[in-house]
Amino acid sequence: MTRQIATALIGLGNVGRNFLRILEMKGERLAREYGLAFRVVCVADSSGVAVDPRGFDPQGTRRHKETGGRVADLPGFLPGVDPAQALAQLACDLVLDASPVNLESGEPGLSLARTALARGMDTVLANKAPLVLAYQELHRLAQERGAGLAFSATVCGALPVVNIGQRDLVAADIRLLRGIFNSTSNFILGEMAQGRSYQEALAEAQERGIAEADPSLDVEGWDTANKLVILANSVLGMPATLAQVSVQGILEVTTAQLQELAAQGRTLKLLAVAQREGTGYRLSVAPTALPASSFLGQCDGWEMGVEFQSDLYGKMYHKIWEREPLPTAAAMLRDAVNLARRR
Ligand SMILES: NC(=O)c1ccc[n+]([C@@H]2O[C@H](COP(=O)([O-])OP(=O)(O)OC[C@H]3O[C@@H](n4cnc5c(N)ncnc54)[C@H](OP(=O)(O)O)[C@@H]3O)[C@@H](O)[C@H]2O)c1
């Protein structure tokens, strides 16, 4: 028996299109092994929302976007309707948010997460903004309405940092959590250390679809800070907001500084740190010199990594190499499957 999951996919950029690609690649396997068929009944991009209760063809929709098409050109387009308004009416089991980060209004992600959860729909986020702005509110809403809320793609792409922190560190008192959470800035620092220009390295990250739509989020440290806020709330039990994070980006780092550090066996990383202090944590993001031979010092280029130090589980290190958005889209699939199997 295959269970149909009526799915809304909001955002058809690098991540959203890769999600469709995974449905093309793995549709049969998802049905065979997990008994699930994701039927994409609603899609949205910056041109608007389209709905088809019979389901959009994943390959056709992906190709339409890849060749410059817009959702507004698809059959089922709803003129003047935004994603939250569409979800308020739609028969839907699952909402996937792969729209851009907007730290000012949180939109379109915040309204669509509120609407989906209020209607009891499982909600999977790659977009960090709704969590950064309203983590506690969204989790209360999900609990009240019996909806699942998962967001493992928001921190370090496909590296399951949130899952490890929530599931695998049972009863741990985490003393220190630190990591390299932004591969765009990590790649840029590595390339600059080798003499390549900042602009060239950033352009490559943008071309690969790894940089944020607004790359100042990457290089000014806000993307890393967003992830730290999500981990503080989800793993450290601290209802933190961005206002509690001291944030410094990589814009002032020079090639000369990187080369001087390299000559001393050290390397500069944009490091997120949550350091236990009293009953809470001190949260910071800043370029930090580390021994080149240390675990985080060796997270190079397209890698991101995390270190947990706790009373029960020793020092734990995890890292990922992720150069394209496919693994992040796979993290959304992982969340979607795990939520569906809980029901
Ligand atoms: N790329 C990664 O590796 C990665 C990793 C982890 C998390 N994320 C997160 O995943 C999300 C998507 O990233 P991405 O790289 O796929 O971004 P992207 O390539 O910029 O795609 C964003 C998509 O959202 C659409 N969009 C823009 N405004 C919208 C609106 N008001 N309503 C509905 N759709 C709207 C865009 O429409 P158009 O197509 O018309 O422009 C585009 O399809 C972001 O929140 C990002 O932080 C990305």
The ligand as an SDF file (V2000), in Angstrom:
LIG
                    3D

 48 52  0  0  0  0  0  0  0  0999 V2000
   21.4410   26.3330   -1.4830 N   0  0  0  0  0  0  0  0  0  0  0  0
   21.7920   25.6180   -0.4230 C   0  0  0  0  0  0  0  0  0  0  0  0
   22.7470   24.8610   -0.4820 O   0  0  0  0  0  0  0  0  0  0  0  0
   21.0280   25.7190    0.8740 C   0  0  0  0  0  0  0  0  0  0  0  0
   21.4570   24.9720    1.9840 C   0  0  0  0  0  0  0  0  0  0  0  0
   20.7060   25.0070    3.1710 C   0  0  0  0  0  0  0  0  0  0  0  0
   19.5720   25.8060    3.2410 C   0  0  0  0  0  0  0  0  0  0  0  0
   19.1990   26.5580    2.1590 N   0  0  0  0  0  0  0  0  0  0  0  0
   18.0110   27.3920    2.2660 C   0  0  0  0  0  0  0  0  0  0  0  0
   17.0300   26.9130    1.3570 O   0  0  0  0  0  0  0  0  0  0  0  0
   16.2630   27.9950    0.8660 C   0  0  0  0  0  0  0  0  0  0  0  0
   16.3070   27.9600   -0.6590 C   0  0  0  0  0  0  0  0  0  0  0  0
   17.6460   28.1010   -1.0920 O   0  0  0  0  0  0  0  0  0  0  0  0
   17.9860   28.1250   -2.6360 P   0  0  0  0  0  0  0  0  0  0  0  0
   19.4630   28.0520   -2.7250 O   0  0  0  0  0  0  0  0  0  0  0  0
   17.1410   27.1410   -3.3360 O   0  0  0  0  0  0  0  0  0  0  0  0
   17.4970   29.6070   -2.9960 O   0  0  0  0  0  0  0  0  0  0  0  0
   17.1730   30.1850   -4.4570 P   0  0  0  0  0  0  0  0  0  0  0  0
   17.9080   29.4050   -5.4900 O   0  0  0  0  0  0  0  0  0  0  0  0
   17.3470   31.6540   -4.3610 O   0  0  0  0  0  0  0  0  0  0  0  0
   15.6190   29.8440   -4.6570 O   0  0  0  0  0  0  0  0  0  0  0  0
   14.6070   30.4840   -3.9470 C   0  0  0  0  0  0  0  0  0  0  0  0
   13.2660   30.1300   -4.5730 C   0  0  0  0  0  0  0  0  0  0  0  0
   12.2440   30.8020   -3.8490 O   0  0  0  0  0  0  0  0  0  0  0  0
   11.4240   31.5120   -4.7740 C   0  0  0  0  0  0  0  0  0  0  0  0
   10.7900   32.6690   -4.1470 N   0  0  0  0  0  0  0  0  0  0  0  0
   11.2870   33.9140   -3.9750 C   0  0  0  0  0  0  0  0  0  0  0  0
   10.3830   34.6910   -3.3580 N   0  0  0  0  0  0  0  0  0  0  0  0
    9.2820   33.9170   -3.1830 C   0  0  0  0  0  0  0  0  0  0  0  0
    7.9840   34.1600   -2.6520 C   0  0  0  0  0  0  0  0  0  0  0  0
    7.6350   35.3490   -2.1590 N   0  0  0  0  0  0  0  0  0  0  0  0
    7.0870   33.1370   -2.6170 N   0  0  0  0  0  0  0  0  0  0  0  0
    7.4290   31.9110   -3.1070 C   0  0  0  0  0  0  0  0  0  0  0  0
    8.6350   31.6330   -3.6410 N   0  0  0  0  0  0  0  0  0  0  0  0
    9.5460   32.6220   -3.6530 C   0  0  0  0  0  0  0  0  0  0  0  0
   12.3490   31.9070   -5.9000 C   0  0  0  0  0  0  0  0  0  0  0  0
   11.5720   32.2260   -7.0410 O   0  0  0  0  0  0  0  0  0  0  0  0
   12.2240   32.4770   -8.4960 P   0  0  0  0  0  0  0  0  0  0  0  0
   12.5820   31.1090   -9.0040 O   0  0  0  0  0  0  0  0  0  0  0  0
   11.0990   33.1030   -9.2420 O   0  0  0  0  0  0  0  0  0  0  0  0
   13.4000   33.3690   -8.2720 O   0  0  0  0  0  0  0  0  0  0  0  0
   13.1460   30.5940   -6.0380 C   0  0  0  0  0  0  0  0  0  0  0  0
   12.4070   29.6580   -6.7770 O   0  0  0  0  0  0  0  0  0  0  0  0
   16.8550   29.2850    1.4500 C   0  0  0  0  0  0  0  0  0  0  0  0
   16.0810   29.6680    2.5540 O   0  0  0  0  0  0  0  0  0  0  0  0
   18.2470   28.8470    1.8940 C   0  0  0  0  0  0  0  0  0  0  0  0
   18.7000   29.5620    3.0220 O   0  0  0  0  0  0  0  0  0  0  0  0
   19.8880   26.5160    0.9810 C   0  0  0  0  0  0  0  0  0  0  0  0
  1  2  1  0
  2  3  2  0
  2  4  1  0
  4  5  1  0
  4 48  2  0
  5  6  2  0
  6  7  1  0
  7  8  2  0
  8  9  1  0
  8 48  1  0
  9 10  1  0
  9 46  1  0
 10 11  1  0
 11 12  1  0
 11 44  1  0
 12 13  1  0
 13 14  1  0
 14 15  2  0
 14 16  1  0
 14 17  1  0
 17 18  1  0
 18 19  2  0
 18 20  1  0
 18 21  1  0
 21 22  1  0
 22 23  1  0
 23 24  1  0
 23 42  1  0
 24 25  1  0
 25 26  1  0
 25 36  1  0
 26 27  1  0
 26 35  1  0
 27 28  2  0
 28 29  1  0
 29 30  1  0
 29 35  2  0
 30 31  1  0
 30 32  2  0
 32 33  1  0
 33 34  2  0
 34 35  1  0
 36 37  1  0
 36 42  1  0
 37 38  1  0
 38 39  2  0
 38 40  1  0
 38 41  1  0
 42 43  1  0
 44 45  1  0
 44 46  1  0
 46 47  1  0
M  CHG  2   8   1  16  -1
M  END
$$$$
